[in-house]
Amino acid sequence: MSTDNSFTIRSYRAADREAVRRLCCNTGFLGSPIDPVYEDRQLFADFLTTYYTDWEPESSFVIEIDGEIRGYLLGSRKPLRNQLYSFWQNVSLFLKAAIRCFRYSAASRRFVLWILMNGWREVPAAPRRVPHFHINLLPDARRMSTARALISAYLSYLYRCGEKRVYGQIVTFESRRGEQMFERYGFKVLNRAEITKYKAFYPQSVYLSTVIKNLETAEPLRVTSRSR
């Protein structure tokens, strides 16, 4: 566990599951709630969080502010297990969405259609046998210090486990230039692709970028903090 005067970074616990799922949905639309784009919060959270919280919880971290979870980093250092789970999960979730689709709004049906028609084509390629992560923060936790502390906790964990590389996929758009932040942490942009699933609500270009970092040379990112 690491702390400063305003936040605490710690390992994920089973009791955090519902808070993580809720936070996932509350940041799912470019940092805002996903509801205008896709109304089925249960399936949305299943798709983005269930593997990490239920199958590899030891590789995830959360940030607390005033005792409440305000952000998380969900990671995996077991890529083969993650890929096998994702294949099974995609089939399962597609069947559930298909059964429920007649009850969905037009916006939610468009979201499901995008996943079927365009999602697999627009998501940029990523390394297949490399640990990965994704990070989400609520607005009051989106600061350089909090993002750096979360990333540092995960990278140090990977380094201790003997991992050599790590990648993440980040959403960037006009008011969020995440690539530059990760470049300051030693990541390099591997590739980038425009994604169109938000076009009906956000007409500007939105990109998904794959960033990668080499962990072989030295322990990554140190954060000045008090430990307890």
Buried (B, 14 or more C-beta within 10 A) or exposed (E): EBBBEEBBBBBBEEEBBEBBBEBBBBBBBBBBEBBBBBBBBEBBBBBBBBBBBEEBBEBBBBBBBEEEBBBBBBBBBBBEEBEEBEEEBBEEBBEBBEEBEEEBEEBBBBBBEBBEEEBEEBEBEBBEEBBBBBBBBBEEBBEEBBBBBBBBBBBBBBBEEEBEBBBBBBBBBEEBEBBEBBEEBBBEBBEBBEBEBBBBEBEEEBBBBBBBBEBEEEEBBEBEBEEE
